[in-house]
Amino acid sequence: PWLHKNHEISMRVCSLLINTPFMLPRRLPYQSSVLPWRLPCQPSMTSSVPRESDDELLSLLLQRAVQTVCFTARQCRDPPTAQWLARFLEPGDGFEQFHGFGAMPLPWRDYLLQLLDRPTQTIEVLSVLQRNRGVSRNNPYLQPKPMTYSYELRPPEIAERVMLTARTIASEWENDLRVIDDENDAVWRERRANVTGTDDELRTTLPAFSVAWTSGSASPYRRGNFDLLLCLLTRQAAVSALHEYAAQPRKRGDFELLRKHAASLPPPVEELQRGASVAWLHALLDMPITLRTGAAADAGAGEGPTLVDPRAIVDRVLEYRLSIAQDWIGVLGKVPDYLLGIKREHLLDRMGVAFDSVDEGGMENGESCT
């Protein structure tokens, strides 16, 4: 549309003013891109042990699984289990309703191993029964009657429920990540609507993600889960773009702008507003195009002035977002194997066998089949 055309004309005029050739941003080949955050020495996804670069994704997955188990326990009138799990290793009283990252007190593998290793325990539960059920609650002569009873908790069974829920959410995320390309298009549609002042395109286009369109039953927090997944995906994409810009002297302006804008993101331990990733991208799109000259343009390389276009930066971030999403689909498909590896490690620890001394086939190193 005319908005993109006018933007292209302004870029051409600026290129004539600074006497540099004009080039439109080239899109990344998603399948062949090598992401800067990927370490080549890390194990491949064929292993039962995930890569270190996937820890944030798997930690978020475990956090949402634990929160979902707490919710379902309360729905099934089992508040003791919900309270015990929410306070396991002291993550905090507001853990069940927390909408953000970094709420787990331990790395995701260590958390599950400790939960599996806890023995059965009996706790005392204090319940308050209303003696005036069926009559007025404001009667001052009828006071609540407290009642105490014993409740048996089996942490290994709770761990099984958490891992089963994690597998369900991972399967949902596999499907949800397939609409990231449409989510990226939605960013530009909303941008055009904000600039032109018309919402015709928005009204005639369906949203990329909707719980109502998902097949089968959805987990209780699926909409919130996708919102946090999109936030984490956008963070990782911004980090990847920063790595790329840092290696290019002529992209110093892009690097500094993106780094400054990324610093405005709330820290992981803070509550996130719904749609935080979309708001962050639109705030970056609202910034003007700037012209950098002198040493600030290319870190003293002497290559002349450079343009810093926030729209080109957003386009790069969205390209990385799609590329990382395609990688995460493979990671989430391996979640059942990762969880099975944790159970295997726990079982071997109970048997007194070192986990590293047993290969993938269940044989101790040095043994062979005859």
Secondary structure in CASP SS format (residue, H / E / C, confidence):
PFRMAT SS
TARGET T0000
AUTHOR 0000-0000-0000
METHOD secondary structure of the structure
MODEL  1
P C 1.00
W H 1.00
L H 1.00
H H 1.00
K H 1.00
N H 1.00
H H 1.00
E H 1.00
I H 1.00
S H 1.00
M H 1.00
R H 1.00
V H 1.00
C H 1.00
S H 1.00
L H 1.00
L H 1.00
I C 1.00
N C 1.00
T C 1.00
P C 1.00
F C 1.00
M C 1.00
L C 1.00
P C 1.00
R C 1.00
R C 1.00
L C 1.00
P C 1.00
Y H 1.00
Q H 1.00
S H 1.00
S C 1.00
V C 1.00
L C 1.00
P C 1.00
W C 1.00
R C 1.00
L C 1.00
P C 1.00
C C 1.00
Q C 1.00
P C 1.00
S C 1.00
M C 1.00
T C 1.00
S C 1.00
S C 1.00
V C 1.00
P C 1.00
R C 1.00
E H 1.00
S H 1.00
D H 1.00
D H 1.00
E H 1.00
L H 1.00
L H 1.00
S H 1.00
L H 1.00
L H 1.00
L H 1.00
Q H 1.00
R H 1.00
A H 1.00
V H 1.00
Q H 1.00
T H 1.00
V H 1.00
C H 1.00
F H 1.00
T H 1.00
A H 1.00
R H 1.00
Q H 1.00
C C 1.00
R C 1.00
D C 1.00
P H 1.00
P H 1.00
T H 1.00
A H 1.00
Q H 1.00
W H 1.00
L H 1.00
A H 1.00
R C 1.00
F C 1.00
L C 1.00
E C 1.00
P C 1.00
G C 1.00
D C 1.00
G C 1.00
F C 1.00
E C 1.00
Q C 1.00
F C 1.00
H C 1.00
G C 1.00
F C 1.00
G C 1.00
A C 1.00
M C 1.00
P C 1.00
L C 1.00
P C 1.00
W H 1.00
R H 1.00
D H 1.00
Y H 1.00
L H 1.00
L H 1.00
Q H 1.00
L H 1.00
L H 1.00
D H 1.00
R C 1.00
P C 1.00
T C 1.00
Q E 1.00
T E 1.00
I E 1.00
E E 1.00
V E 1.00
L E 1.00
S E 1.00
V E 1.00
L E 1.00
Q C 1.00
R C 1.00
N C 1.00
R C 1.00
G C 1.00
V C 1.00
S C 1.00
R C 1.00
N C 1.00
N C 1.00
P C 1.00
Y C 1.00
L C 1.00
Q C 1.00
P C 1.00
K E 1.00
P E 1.00
M E 1.00
T E 1.00
Y E 1.00
S E 1.00
Y E 1.00
E E 1.00
L E 1.00
R C 1.00
P H 1.00
P H 1.00
E H 1.00
I H 1.00
A H 1.00
E H 1.00
R H 1.00
V H 1.00
M H 1.00
L H 1.00
T H 1.00
A H 1.00
R H 1.00
T H 1.00
I H 1.00
A H 1.00
S H 1.00
E H 1.00
W H 1.00
E H 1.00
N H 1.00
D H 1.00
L H 1.00
R H 1.00
V H 1.00
I H 1.00
D H 1.00
D H 1.00
E H 1.00
N H 1.00
D H 1.00
A H 1.00
V H 1.00
W H 1.00
R H 1.00
E H 1.00
R H 1.00
R H 1.00
A H 1.00
N H 1.00
V H 1.00
T H 1.00
G C 1.00
T C 1.00
D C 1.00
D H 1.00
E H 1.00
L H 1.00
R H 1.00
T C 1.00
T C 1.00
L C 1.00
P C 1.00
A C 1.00
F C 1.00
S C 1.00
V H 1.00
A H 1.00
W H 1.00
T C 1.00
S C 1.00
G C 1.00
S C 1.00
A C 1.00
S C 1.00
P C 1.00
Y C 1.00
R H 1.00
R H 1.00
G H 1.00
N H 1.00
F H 1.00
D H 1.00
L H 1.00
L H 1.00
L H 1.00
C H 1.00
L H 1.00
L H 1.00
T H 1.00
R H 1.00
Q H 1.00
A H 1.00
A H 1.00
V H 1.00
S H 1.00
A H 1.00
L H 1.00
H H 1.00
E H 1.00
Y H 1.00
A H 1.00
A C 1.00
Q C 1.00
P H 1.00
R H 1.00
K H 1.00
R H 1.00
G H 1.00
D H 1.00
F H 1.00
E H 1.00
L H 1.00
L H 1.00
R H 1.00
K H 1.00
H H 1.00
A H 1.00
A C 1.00
S C 1.00
L C 1.00
P C 1.00
P C 1.00
P C 1.00
V C 1.00
E C 1.00
E C 1.00
L C 1.00
Q C 1.00
R C 1.00
G C 1.00
A H 1.00
S H 1.00
V H 1.00
A H 1.00
W H 1.00
L H 1.00
H H 1.00
A H 1.00
L H 1.00
L H 1.00
D C 1.00
M C 1.00
P C 1.00
I C 1.00
T E 1.00
L E 1.00
R E 1.00
T C 1.00
G C 1.00
A H 1.00
A H 1.00
A H 1.00
D H 1.00
A C 1.00
G C 1.00
A C 1.00
G C 1.00
E C 1.00
G C 1.00
P C 1.00
T E 1.00
L E 1.00
V E 1.00
D C 1.00
P H 1.00
R H 1.00
A H 1.00
I H 1.00
V H 1.00
D H 1.00
R H 1.00
V H 1.00
L H 1.00
E H 1.00
Y H 1.00
R H 1.00
L H 1.00
S H 1.00
I H 1.00
A H 1.00
Q H 1.00
D H 1.00
W H 1.00
I H 1.00
G H 1.00
V H 1.00
L H 1.00
G H 1.00
K C 1.00
V H 1.00
P H 1.00
D H 1.00
Y H 1.00
L H 1.00
L H 1.00
G H 1.00
I H 1.00
K H 1.00
R H 1.00
E H 1.00
H H 1.00
L H 1.00
L H 1.00
D H 1.00
R H 1.00
M H 1.00
G C 1.00
V C 1.00
A C 1.00
F H 1.00
D H 1.00
S H 1.00
V E 1.00
D C 1.00
E C 1.00
G C 1.00
G C 1.00
M C 1.00
E E 1.00
N C 1.00
G C 1.00
E C 1.00
S C 1.00
C C 1.00
T C 1.00
END
